[in-house]
Amino acid sequence: MKLASPMRRLNTPLALLLCTSAWPALAQVAPTPGAPTASSNSSATTLPDANTQDGASNTQPTQIDSSDQAPADPSATGNQDIIVTGYRASLQSQTNAKKNSIGFTDTIFAEDIGKFPDTNIAESVNRIPGVTISREVTGEGANVAIRGLGTNFTRVLLNGAPVAIASVRFDAQSTNREVDLDLIPTELFTQLTVSKSPTASQIEGGAAGTVNLRSARPFDNPKPYISYGLQGSKVSSADKWGYRGYALASMTSGNFGLLVGGAAVKNRFRVDGFETIGWTNPNLTASQNTGSTRNATGGGNFTIPGTVPANAGNGLTPGTVIDQAFLLRNNPGATIEQIDNGLLPRLGRPRTEIGERTRYNGLVSAEWRPSDAFHFYIDGMYAKRDTEFSRNAMNWAVRNGAAIPLNTTYDKTDCASGCTVTGGTYANSQFFLEYRPYKDKQDYWGVNPGAEFIINDVIKGDLQANYTRSNFRRESPTFLVITPTSSGTTVTYQNTGGIPTITSNVDLNNPANFGWAGGGRVQLSGEERRTETKGVRGSLLFGDEKKFSVRVGAAYDDTSRRISPFDNSNAWSAAICGNNPNVLLPAPEPPATMRRREPARHGAACRLSDLSRLWHRLHGRRPADRLWRLDHPDRARPLLPPAGRQRLHHRRLEQGEGRDRL
């Protein structure tokens, strides 16, 4: 690139300064006439024509540097051309890519990606105009959305080939076509391209757009180099530090090149917040609202009891009829319309999520260029992630409850179309504590070989194949204990427009105030997922790319997803709720005309003492004390359930091989 003389002196030191950030210092050279150029993970020069990105494989965002390279220092040869490298060259490449592309596209080149403080590839894509991402509860980017459409309308390609990743987000289940990109690091990629309008050569399926992730390859920068980085991270609310690092090495020898890279990330997080699973109003009876219209705004997820129950407190007399007169008398200043339609948090709860995610990625890429007319490449990628976190929530159980409103206030006088409760006291309330430890295991690997060839001056072609496979497993048991009914629990509620305040008259940190009766339960469930993609595609281009050309091609792609839930809640509940460990067997398969029965189980009401007794007995167990899990006809596994009031242990035995985890 030639620069005017007044600018030459200003820009040269800046270009040299940016080059020194990589090792070794990679100087770029002026291309010889007709020689192609490249953008690498250290710098970028010029971009090839848009036609190089328009093949069926759509994997060639840039061409490759010429092997005949001139010295980088113009003063050594008298060459007056100044080569711009680094961040400024990357911006130039982006501009040229957008100008030369067919349709609406945006591209980010490697120099940008290497300098982003992004945790994964999704957050890098988010820097492109018109692209938004959905985030995990931890704030980490996950899925890509284009032009406001849902994430499942975006097609994601890896080196031009379809990709599917088996995963489940923290609080959502990815059952559509969206790809969770938080498994893919930015450090191993050199180019991200977002196509917002389709072309005939692209793989169909992206109604909103297509995102193509192009991994690093050896001939992106023919010179040998090593790139690495290491940094620590600390979430202010987490107790410990996390880390992230990567290393990338590449070399070429003649017409062959090899690149190997790896990345590792450990994120520790803690998220504290407040949420409610919807809002609701009471479902008043005819005696509690004598008007012609009741529950006009819908909801009605809790019922005010017909009489005051025992231990209601707050000066209420047990057995007193709760009718319209009672409600108006105990809510001075409020109308029956306000009491009927006033909204409360359906399940208002402070919530805490604590955990860590560890991710490992590997990339291997090889290229062979025996001549200018043939280019062969093969890319392989592996990713593995382990996630362990716990979710704790203290729920005010308005849903399905029987709270009695006292001294309530509202944000509107006219509640015919609905209003919100701004304050009040609710007698006969209930809380339940929900504890969910999650354990996720996820892996992905894929390989895609391909070739590009030139038959003659007017015929060019490309051929590519791909195969990927991903597995995911989540174990998510649930422990739920609840304050008993008619236990005298009262809630003081305030909602001034910010986070609602829910205050109880009982100590919610005291286990003695909770039990199983009235809705407590344990669940042992989870799911396994598997995705697989395979395909082959190719194209031929006839004509002159710069004047007039026609491209024809064909593609075959197959994507499959399998979701297998598993559950052993009945056996676990029977062991905890019963007086002794027992054997639970599936019921016989009933005829099609009969209703399926629940498996038989022993025991009466659940008690916290059963948990403690069960735990101590299992620690001193004999072989006959095992509780066998039959979740498959030809497989049986002994299951030892978690227990204990303060610390929860999980021990699992599989075919005589034990694994303990605290």
N, C-alpha and C positions, 0 to 999 in steps of 0.2 A: 504494500500500500504506500503510495507516495503522498507526502504531506508538503504543504507550502512551506517555503523557507522560514517565514516568521514563526511558524508553529513548531518547527523542527527542534529547536533548542529547548522549548518548554516541555515537549512530550517525551523526549528521549530519556531524561532521568527518571520520569515517572514509570515508563515501561520497564526500565532496568530494575527499579525498586520492586515492582510487582513480581518480576521473574525470580527474585531471590527467595521468595516464600516457599519454593519447592526445592527438593534435592534429588539429583543434581540440578543446578540452574539450567533450565531447558531453553535455549535460545531458538527462536523460530527464524526461518529463512524465507527469502523471497522466492516464490515458486517460479520455476522456469516456464517459458511459454508453453501452454497446453498441458502443463503438469497439474494433477489434482492436488488439493490441499486438504487439511483436516483440522478438526477441533479435538483436543485431547483433554485429559483430566488435569492438565496443568495450564494449558493455554489454548487459544483458538485463533485461527487466521481467517480464511474466507470460507464461505459456504458454497457448496456445489449447487447446481441447478435443482429446482424443485423436483424434476423428474427422477432424480436419484432417490427420492423418498416415496415414489408413487408406485412401486412394484407391489406384487401380490403379498410378498412377505413384509413389506414396509419396515425393513430392518436396517436400511442403510441411510441414516440421517446425514452422514458426511462421507466423503471419499477419503482416500488414504494419502498420506504424505509421500511425495516422490523420494526415492532413495538417493537421487542426485541432489544433495543439499549444498547450498553456498554458505560461506562463512557468515556468522551472525553479525560480526562487526563491520559496518560499511567502510570504516576508515582503512581496514586491512586491504581492501581491493579497490577502493575508490568508488564503490557502488553507492549511489546517493539515495537508494530506496531505504526507508525506515520501516521496520516491521513492528506492528503493534501487537503486543501479547497481553496475557492476563485478563483482568476484568474488562478493560475497554474493548479488547478484541472479542470477548464473549458477547458484549452488547452489540457489536457490529454483526456478529454471526446471527444473533437473534433477529436483528432488523432485516438482514438479507433473507433469512428463512421465511419470515412473514411476507416479504415482498415477492419472493419467487414461488411461494406455495400456491397450489390449486385449492381454492376454498379458504375458509377461515381457520387458521391454525396459529398456535402460539408455542414457542419452543424455549426451553431453558437448557443452556449448555453447561458443561462440566465446571467451568470456572465459577459459575454462580453456585452450583450445588455444593462444591467443596467449601465454600465460604458461608453457607447457611448454618445457623445454629439449630437446625431442625432435628427432631428425634427420629423421623422416619420419612419415607418417600411421599406419604400423603401430605405432609406439611410443606414439602417442597412444591408439590403440584398446586397447593393452595395459593402460591404466589402469582399464579397466572390469572389475568383478568377473566371474570366470568365463571371462575371455578371456586366452589366452596367445599368444605369438608365437614363431615359429622365427626364428633369427638366422643371419646370414652368419658366416663364420669371423672377420670383422672385428668382430663384435659388433653390427652394425647389424641392426635388425629387418626382416623381410621378409614373412612370411606370418602370417595370423591363424588361430588354432584356438579353438574354443568348446567348453567342457565336456569337454575331454580328447580329443575326436575329431580325426582328421587334418585338416590344412589344406585338403585337397581337398573336405571336407564342408561348408565354409563358402562361402556365396554372397556375393559382393561386388557392390554396386550403386553406381553413380556418378550422383547426382541421380535415384535411383529406377530407373535403367536398367542392364542387365547390362554388365559391363566385362570384357575379357580383355586381358592384356598379354603380349606375346611376350618371353620372357626365359629365361635359364639362370643359375642361381645359381653361386657359385664352385665348389662341389664336388657339386652335385646338379642334376638336370635336371627342370624343371617340365613334366611331360608330362600332368599332370592338370588339374583346373579351378581350382587355387589361383591367386591373383593376387598377384604380387610388388608390395607396396605401398611399397617403398622408392623407387619412381619418383615418388611423389606427395608434395608438401610439405604441411606442416600449415598454413602461413601463409595459404593461399588458400581455406581451408575454414572454415565457421562452425558446423557441427554434424556430429557422428558419432553414429549410432544403431545399437545392436546389439539385434536381435530374437532372443531365445532360444527363442521358441515361434512357430510359423507362424500366419498369419491367411489367410483366403480371398483377400484382396486382394493379398497379396504374390506376387512371382514365385517359382515353385517352384524347387527345386534345392538349397536349403540344409538338408541333413539335420541339421547341428549348429546352424545359425542363419544369420542374414542380417545383413550389415554394410552400412549405407547411408551414403555419404559425400555430404554436401551442401555444394556450393561456395558462395562468397559471391555475393550479388546486390545490385543497386543499392538496392532498396527495403528491404533489411534495415535500413538506416539512411538515411532520405531526405535528410539534410543532406549537403552536399558535405564530403568529408574526404579526407585523404591519410594513409596509414599506411605506415611503413617501418621497417626494422631492418637492422643490419649487425653481424656479430660474427666473430671469428677463433677458430680451433680448432687445437689442437696435440695430436697423439697422442704420448705420452712416448717411444715407440720410433721415431717417424718423424723424419726429418731436417728437414722443412720444415713451415711452417704451412699450414693450410687456411682456408677462409672460407665464410660463408653469409650471404645477404642477401635481402631482398625489398622490394617496393614495391607498394602497392595504392592506387588512386585511384577514387573513386566520386562521381557527381553525379546529381541528378534535376532535371528541369525539367517542371513540370506533371505530366502522366501518363506521362512517358517517363523512363527512367533508364538509365545506362550505367556499367559498372564494368570497369576494366582493371587487371590485376595481373601481376606477374612475380616469379620467384624463381630464385636461382642458388646452387649449392653446389659446392664443391670439397673433397673429403676425401682426405687423404693418410694412408696407413696402413702399418704394418709389424707383422706378427704372427709371433712366434717360438714354437715349441712342439715337442712330441714326440707322435708317434702311431704306431700299428701297425695294419696292415691285417689284423686277426685274430690268432689265436694257434694254434700247431700243435705237434705232437710228432713224433718220428722214426717212420719206417715200418721197423721192424726185420725182418730176414729170419729164417728158421727157425734158422739157425746162430747168429744174434746173440741170439735169445731162444728157448730150447729148450722153454719152457712151452707148454701147450696153448692159452693165450690170448695173443694179441699185438694190440697197437694197439686195446685194448678201448674206449678213449674217443674214437676217431675221429681225424680230422685226418690225420696221417701225410703231411705235405706235403714232407718232405725225407728223403733216404736216406743212411744212414751207409755209406760205401764198403766193399766186401768186403775190400780190402787197403789198406794205407797208401800213398797216392800219393807221388810225388816232391815234394820241397820242403815236406813237411808240417811240418818243424821240431819243436820241443818235445821233442827227444830220441827221436822216433819213427823207426823204421827202415823205409824204403820197401820195399814188398813184404810186410810182415808182415800175416798174416791177422787181420782184425778180426772176432772171434767173441764169444760171450758171455763167455768167460774173459778176453779182451782188455778188454772194456768194464768188467767188474767189477774187473780189476786196475788199470786206469787211472782208476777212479772209486771210490776207497776210501771205505767207509761207505755207499755207495749200493747199492740192490737193482736187479735187472734190471727189476722192475716200475716203479720210479721212473724209470729211464732210458727205459723204453718209453713211459710216459704223461706225463712231465714236459713242461709247456708252455713254449714260447719265443715271443717276438714273431715273427709270420710275416714281416712286413716292418717291423721297428722302425727308426724314422727321425726324427732332428731335422728340422724343416721350417720354412722361412721364406717368407712371402709379403709382397712389397713392391709398392706401386702407388698409384694415385690414381684417383678417380672424379669426373667433372665432370658436373653435372646442371643443365639449364635447363628452366624451366617457364613457361608463359604461360596466362593465363586472361582471357577476354572474356565478359561477360554483359550482356544487354540485357533490359529489361522495359518492357512497355507496359500501362497500366491506364486505358483510356478511360472506364471506369465501374466502379462497385462490383460489377457483375455479370459482368465479363470481365477476365481477367488473362492476358496472353501473355508468354512468356519464351523466350529462346534462350541456351544456354550453350555455349561452345566452349573446349576445353582442348588444349594442346600440351605435350609433354614430350620431351626429348632427353637422352641420357646416353652418355658415352664413358668406357670403363674400360680402363685399361692396368695390368697387374700381372704379376709374374713369381713363379713358385713353384719353390723349390729344395729338394731333399730328398736326404740321404745315407742310402741304404737298406742295412741289414745284410740280405743276401739269404739268410735261412734258407729261405724258400720255394724249392723246386726245387734246393736246394743239396746239398752233400755234406760238411757239417761233421762233425768228429770230437770228441765230448764228452770232456773231461778234468777230473777233480777237481770234479765237479758236486755241488751241494747242492740240497735240496728243502724245501718248506714242510710236507710231510706225510711221515710214515713209511709210512702205508698209502695207496698210490696207485692202488688198484683202481678208484676212481671219478674218478681224475684228480688231478693236483697241479701245482704251479708251480715252475719252476727258480728258485732264489734266487741262484745264483752258479755260476761255472765258467769253464773255458777251452775255446775251440772252435777247433781247428786246421783248416786247409784251408778257411777261410771265404772269402767274397766280399762285396764292396760294389759297389753301382752308384750313380752320381750321376745324378740326374734333374733336368733343367732345362726348365721349361715357361713360355715367355712367352705371355701371353694378351692379345688385343686384341678388345674388345667394342664394338659400336655398336648403339644401341637408340633407337627413337623411338616415339611414341604421339600420336595426335590423335583427337579425337572431338567431336561436336556433337550436342546434343539440344534440339530445340524442343518447346514444349508450351504448353498453354492450359488454363485453368480457367474455368468459366462457371456462371452461375446462371440457370436457365430461369424458375423461379417459386419460390414459398415452399417447395415440397415436392420440387422436382427440381433437382439439381445434378450437374455432370459435370466430367470432366477428360479430356484427350487428350494423348498424348506420343509422340514418335518419337525414335530415336537411331541413330547410326552411329559406329563407332569402328574404327580400324585401327592395328596395331602391327607393327613390323618389328624383327628382331634378327639380328645376324651376329656370330659368334665365329670368330676365327682362333687356333688353339692348336697350334703345332708342338711337337714333343718332341725333346729331345736326351738320349740315354742312353748313357753310357760305363761300363764295368765293369772291375773288377780281374780279370786273367786267372786261369783255373783253374790250380791247382798253383803258385801264385805265392808261397807261404809266408806268406799272410795269416792272422794269428791274432787272435781276439777274446777279450777278458776281459770277462765279463758279470756284472753285479750287479743284483739286484732285491730291494730291502729294503722294498717296499710303496709307494714313491713313483714317481718317474720312473726307469725302468731306466737304468743306466749301461753304455754300449757303448764299449769302448776298443780301438783297433786298434794293432798293432805297426808298421804302415806309415803314412807321411805321406799322409793323404787329401787334403791340399791341394796335392799334387804331381801335375800332369797326367801325368807320366811313369809313374805307377803305374796308369794306366787305359788302356783300349783298346776297340776294337770287338768283338774276338773273344770268344765265350762268352756273347753276349746283348746286346751294344751295338746300338743302332739309332737311326734318325731317323724321325720321322713328321711329315707335313704334313697336318693334318686340321682340320676345323671343321664348323660347321653354320649354316644359316640358318633362321629361323622367322618365320612370319607369322600373325597372328590378326586376325580381323575379326568384328564383331558388328553386327547391324542388327535393328531391330524397331519395332513400334508397339503401343501399348496404350491402353485407355481404359475409363472406367467411368461409370456413372450411379448416383446415390444418390436414393432415394425415401423421403420421410418426414422426420420431425424428428430431427435428430442427437442431441438431448438426451433424447428420449423413446423413440421407436422408429423404426428406419429399416432399409431393405434396399438393399444395393449390388449391382449386377450389372456385369460387365465382361468384356472379352476382351483377349487379348494374343497377339501373334505375335513370336517372337524366334528369330533364327538366329545361331549362333556357330560359327565354323570355325577350325581350326588346321592349319597346314601346317608340317612339319618336313623340311628337306632337308639331309642331311649331304653333305659333300664331302671328298675325300681324294686326295692326290697323292703318297702316301708312296713308291710304287714308283719313280716317276720321280726323286724326290729321292734315294732310297737308291741307285739306279743311278748317279746322278751322283757321289755321294760315295764309294761303294764301288768304282767303276770307276777305271781309270787315266786316263781322259779324259772330258770331257763328251760325252754321247752323246744320241741321239734315241730316245725311248721312245714307241712307238705302241701303242694298244690292240690286243689280239688280235682276230681276226675272231669274230663272234658264232657260237658253236657251235650245232648242232642241239639240240633239247630233250632228246634221249636221250644226249647227250655231256656229259661233265664240262667245266666251264669251265677253261681254262688261265690261268695267271698270265702277264701280259705278259712278253715276252722282255727281258732286260737283260744288259748287259755287266759285266765286272769280276770280281774275286775278292774276297778278304777285305777288309773295311773297315780303313782305317788313318788315324790322325790326320794323317799327312802328306798324304793325299789331300784332306782338307779344306783344308789350307793351300795346296796346289798348285792346287786348284780355284778357291779364292778369288782368288789372284793372277792366274790365267789369265782369270777372268771380269772382273776389273777392267780388264785390257787386252784386252778381247774384241773380236773381229771379228763381223760379222753372222752368220757361220756358226757362231759359238761359242754361240749361244743354245740353251737347252734349252726346247723347246716343251711347253706344258701343254695336253693335250687332255682337258678335263673335261666337254665338251659337244660333240655331233656337229657343230654349226654354229658353233663358236667355238674359237679357239686362242689361247692366251696364252703368251708367253715367261716362263719362271720362272727366276729366279736365286736359288739356295738360300743360306741363311745359312751362314756359315763363320767360321773364326778360332778360336783357342784361348781367348783372353782376352775379346775383345769380339765380339759376335755382331751382324751386320748383316743387315738384311732389305730387299731391294730388289725391287720388283714393277713390271713394265711391263704396261700394258694398251693395246693397239691404238695403240702409238706414244707414249702419254702416260706419262711416268715419274713415280714418287713415291718419294722416298728417305726412310727413317726409321731413326734410329739407336737 
